[in-house]
């Protein structure tokens, strides 16, 4: 039997266990135009299992594969895989990032758009002048040779040349981008030859272009058309406006695109973030100042409606904060409750109470019209060099938000929120209105419907029916592969420790028990230990209890502490460079997924507690929206709690467990510290059944005092200790 044609894109000698079957199944699904939900344990080779058949399908049907992730390390892995494929089978691949990370002159998106358009107009006008000058010279020569018609034609050309020259003179004070101008006026064939000679990173492109005074971002956009593979971030696909432009750049209709989402369990939150709309009090103030400076007849209506909304926002958060609460507001956004069960939210009610006029819809529409006129004027001023930066029209932004707030604020899945924060510079408290999108399928289902097919892959994508419902992926093929490495190389213990409910975490006995277990896990690990907690504050608590801040004693080695704002890459490098260290971090941090700790990098991973997210008003809104949207589905499951809280939480836990055992020769221990993971009857609080069956079967219940003996036996059997093992 001949080998499948897609194997020409497989860059290595032999597929991993299950990888050949996965490629077959993905290839078959793509041939049917069917989406794929693909879960594979670490080491399954998910990326190539999806990418190889997708590239073959795209080559045969003249399509482009777009592979995307929101994890920086995975982006680097995609580049490595694409380079390996390119050595086996020629492909044209582009790694694409947004303008902000590639701009040579550090301007925002709107300024860039204006500069680009103005620069193109200038270059085209210069070209017209050169063409007309050449034409008039030719006609002059012909007229001198006696061609009367040429003389008459030259007069017409000269008139046109005068007009175009006047246009060119108008560009003297106009702002242009010299980098982009060089793109348009120089031969860039060498760039594209260099670009496709290998798989270049955006950093490579930036450096190449910067050295030559070119705009690498615009050149990269030109190079996208018709390529085999694009590697990009989530927002290029999940933001509808960016997606439309992105598909235009690659020269493809949506039906000619195959999308591959890595770490696809994150698509839900990412889609929600992309759909959410916000408007700050500062933006409203800027809009009102803008309106006050305008003599347009629509300014009065715009100021009336936006002023009422601004005052209502301030009134709403002032009332919600109450006496003395303002002093406690910090520099990060904090939500204040405004939702009501039986009527519209407090901000809308305050707005309706304050507004006076012919009608909110009428005034808002006039404000939008005024905003568009002002925006066009700002564009003209910047284009013609009257201003050195492109002014953002706050009136247009604010008016569109208020219109959306009133029209969609009561729609299913839309949750109105008010937040406050303290300005670090002025020390003043100010507010923000936000329409929070609870149901991500409102964003994602359109994407999955319009492209040729999509592959969503992750180590934690199950339950597939929940993923399908939440994201709007209908009638998908499903693939699930557990860990194929020798079971004897791993142990997964569920420790019957006190359940770390939020109300119990401050109990001294609970802290003593958990601290002792973490100490045992670190002591009996021959190498590095990863310890994950429900929050950074809990990680800090136990880091201190075990003597953190450097050397904690010969029996524990170096204790590293992660926290918000830490340089995660630097911290990881310091940790893996150690021979006997522990890293305390949060399950909600970036080290819990998408980051490999191979072999000696980490031997044991400990998950302390069940990392439920903070059950805020937003989370309650998501639960309520899921209850209403998915009522009657999922058998006996409560869709609000199950879909929105429990399943994402267990995915986080499973992601953390997957940081160790990354290859067939790797070995290690995974420890779950909380009674809720065991077979003990915890009623609705038990989470063991939320694990997939094969993972659940590997969970071994163990008493707290027995953990050190179990770890000692396991690592001794693997001859893992360098010297005498620790004594229990």
TAHU-V719930 format. One record per residue. N is the residue number from 1. PHI is phi in whole degrees, -180 to 180 (* if undefined). Layout:
n->{N	N}
phi->{PHI	PHI}
This chain:
n->{1	2	3	4	5	6	7	8	9	10	11	12	13	14	15	16	17	18	19	20	21	22	23	24	25	26	27	28	29	30	31	32	33	34	35	36	37	38	39	40	41	42	43	44	45	46	47	48	49	50	51	52	53	54	55	56	57	58	59	60	61	62	63	64	65	66	67	68	69	70	71	72	73	74	75	76	77	78	79	80	81	82	83	84	85	86	87	88	89	90	91	92	93	94	95	96	97	98	99	100	101	102	103	104	105	106	107	108	109	110	111	112	113	114	115	116	117	118	119	120	121	122	123	124	125	126	127	128	129	130	131	132	133	134	135	136	137	138	139	140	141	142	143	144	145	146	147	148	149	150	151	152	153	154	155	156	157	158	159	160	161	162	163	164	165	166	167	168	169	170	171	172	173	174	175	176	177	178	179	180	181	182	183	184	185	186	187	188	189	190	191	192	193	194	195	196	197	198	199	200	201	202	203	204	205	206	207	208	209	210	211	212	213	214	215	216	217	218	219	220	221	222	223	224	225	226	227	228	229	230	231	232	233	234	235	236	237	238	239	240	241	242	243	244	245	246	247	248	249	250	251	252	253	254	255	256	257	258	259	260	261	262	263	264	265	266	267	268	269	270	271	272	273	274	275	276	277	278	279	280	281	282	283	284	285	286	287	288	289	290	291	292	293	294	295	296	297	298	299	300	301	302	303	304	305	306	307	308	309	310	311	312	313	314	315	316	317	318	319	320	321	322	323	324	325	326	327	328	329	330	331	332	333	334	335	336	337	338	339	340	341	342	343	344	345	346	347	348	349	350	351	352	353	354	355	356	357	358	359	360	361	362	363	364	365	366	367	368	369	370	371	372	373	374	375	376	377	378	379	380	381	382	383	384	385	386	387	388	389	390	391	392	393	394	395	396	397	398	399	400	401	402	403	404	405	406	407	408	409	410	411	412	413	414	415	416	417	418	419	420	421	422	423	424	425	426	427	428	429	430	431	432	433	434	435	436	437	438	439	440	441	442	443	444	445	446	447	448	449	450	451	452	453	454	455	456	457	458	459	460	461	462	463	464	465	466	467	468	469	470	471	472	473	474	475	476	477	478	479	480	481	482	483	484	485	486	487	488	489	490	491	492	493	494	495	496	497	498	499	500	501	502	503	504	505	506	507	508	509	510	511	512	513	514	515	516	517	518	519	520	521	522	523	524	525	526	527	528	529	530	531	532	533	534	535	536	537	538	539	540	541	542	543	544	545	546	547	548	549	550	551	552	553	554	555	556	557	558	559	560	561	562	563	564	565	566	567	568	569	570	571	572	573	574	575	576	577	578	579	580	581	582	583	584	585	586	587	588	589	590	591	592	593	594	595	596	597	598	599	600	601	602	603	604	605	606	607	608	609	610	611	612	613	614	615	616	617	618	619	620	621	622	623	624	625	626	627	628	629	630	631	632	633	634	635	636	637	638	639	640	641	642	643	644	645	646	647	648	649	650	651	652	653	654	655	656	657	658	659	660	661	662	663	664	665	666	667	668	669	670	671	672	673	674	675	676	677	678	679	680	681	682	683	684	685	686	687	688	689	690	691	692	693	694	695	696	697	698	699	700	701	702	703	704	705	706	707	708	709	710	711	712	713	714	715	716	717	718	719	720	721	722	723	724	725	726	727	728}
phi->{*	-74	-71	-57	-64	-66	-66	-64	-94	-87	-89	-118	-69	-141	-66	-66	-55	76	-68	-63	-64	-61	-62	-59	-70	-65	-60	-65	-64	-64	-65	-92	70	-104	-71	-131	-106	-129	-107	-144	-63	-52	91	-71	78	-61	-58	-71	-60	-89	-71	-62	-67	-66	-65	-63	-62	-64	-64	-74	-116	54	-127	-119	-96	-117	-108	-139	-151	-113	-114	-59	-65	-67	-60	-63	-66	-60	-63	-63	-65	-64	-65	-65	-62	-62	-76	-94	-140	-59	-136	-102	-124	-130	-104	-115	-127	-69	-60	-58	-88	-127	-75	-84	-119	58	-114	-78	-61	-66	-62	-61	-59	-66	-59	-63	-65	-65	-63	-64	-60	-62	-65	-66	-66	-61	-66	-63	-61	-63	-65	-67	-64	-65	-67	-68	-66	-63	-69	-63	-63	-67	-67	-67	-89	100	-85	-64	-63	-66	-64	-66	-65	-65	-60	-66	-65	-64	-62	-66	-63	-61	-65	-69	-64	-62	-61	-66	-61	-67	-88	-58	-101	-81	-77	-134	-106	-65	-63	-69	-61	-65	-55	-81	-110	-110	-77	-106	-59	-62	-62	-70	-63	-66	-58	-97	-76	-156	-98	-96	-83	-58	-66	-62	-64	-59	-63	-60	-71	-63	-63	-108	70	-105	-98	-66	-63	-68	-64	-63	-60	-64	-81	-75	-63	73	-73	-78	-143	-123	-106	-152	-89	-53	-65	-68	-109	-86	-86	-58	-70	-66	-59	-60	-66	-60	-64	-68	-63	-84	67	-129	-72	-53	-69	-106	-123	-111	-104	-125	-102	-91	48	-69	-66	-89	-63	-56	-68	-64	-65	-62	-64	-69	-88	-73	-117	-135	-148	-91	-60	-62	-66	-65	-61	-65	-65	-67	-65	-61	-67	-63	-85	-97	-103	-68	-64	-88	-65	-62	-66	-64	-64	-63	-77	-73	-65	-65	-69	-63	-66	-66	-62	-63	-59	-66	-76	-62	-65	-72	-69	75	-65	82	-74	-59	-64	-89	-71	-99	-93	-110	-64	-125	-74	-117	-76	-131	-74	-131	-75	-114	-161	-69	-66	-63	-65	-63	-64	-65	-63	-62	-68	-83	-71	-134	162	-72	153	-61	-62	-64	-66	-66	-64	-65	-65	-65	-61	-62	-59	-64	-65	-64	-64	-65	-69	-63	-62	-62	-62	-70	-62	-94	80	-75	-129	-90	-138	-87	-70	-86	-83	-72	-62	-64	-61	-68	-65	-65	-65	-61	-61	-66	-56	-74	-81	-118	-62	-104	-70	-59	92	-102	-124	-76	-136	-120	-127	-133	-155	-103	-73	-64	-85	-97	69	-89	-90	-139	-118	-147	-99	-147	-101	-91	-91	-87	-110	-67	-62	-64	-97	-87	-63	-62	-61	-68	-75	-90	-82	-62	-170	-136	-117	-109	-130	-170	-80	-142	-100	-75	-71	-65	-65	-69	-57	-60	-69	-68	-99	75	-99	-96	53	-90	-74	-121	-131	-141	-129	-77	-68	-93	-79	-55	-63	-68	-89	-148	-135	-125	-105	-105	-89	-78	-96	-55	-66	-87	-62	-55	-72	-103	-69	-91	-69	-59	-66	-63	-64	-63	-65	-67	-59	-65	-66	-64	-60	-61	-62	-69	-60	-96	-96	-81	141	-90	-126	-98	-125	-107	-124	-66	-157	-66	-66	-69	-61	-65	-58	-80	-60	-70	-61	-93	86	-67	99	135	-74	-103	116	-61	-80	-114	73	-87	-106	-94	-122	-93	-167	-61	88	-69	-79	-62	-68	-64	-64	-62	-61	-66	-67	-71	-75	-83	-98	-153	-136	-131	-119	-99	-150	-100	-66	-96	-89	-83	-84	-83	-155	72	-121	-89	-126	-87	53	-72	-59	-158	-102	-123	-122	-119	-111	-100	83	-100	-83	-59	-68	-60	-82	-85	-61	-63	-64	-62	-66	-63	-59	-63	-64	-68	-59	-77	-74	-117	-59	85	-104	75	64	-86	-68	-84	-62	-61	-70	-68	-70	-91	-121	-65	-65	-60	-67	-67	-62	-60	-61	-66	-61	-64	-61	-76	-72	-116	64	-108	-156	-65	-101	-78	-147	173	-123	-116	-127	-107	-105	171	-59	-65	-83	-88	-82	-59	-78	-109	60	-70	-86	-66	-120	-59	-71	-80	-81	-59	-54	-70	-75	-62	-67	-88	-73	-108	-67	-150	-74	-54	-72	-93	-59	-63	-69	-64	-68	-59	-64	-63	-71	-66	-60	-97	50	-90	-81	-92	103	-63	-71	-65	-95	-62}
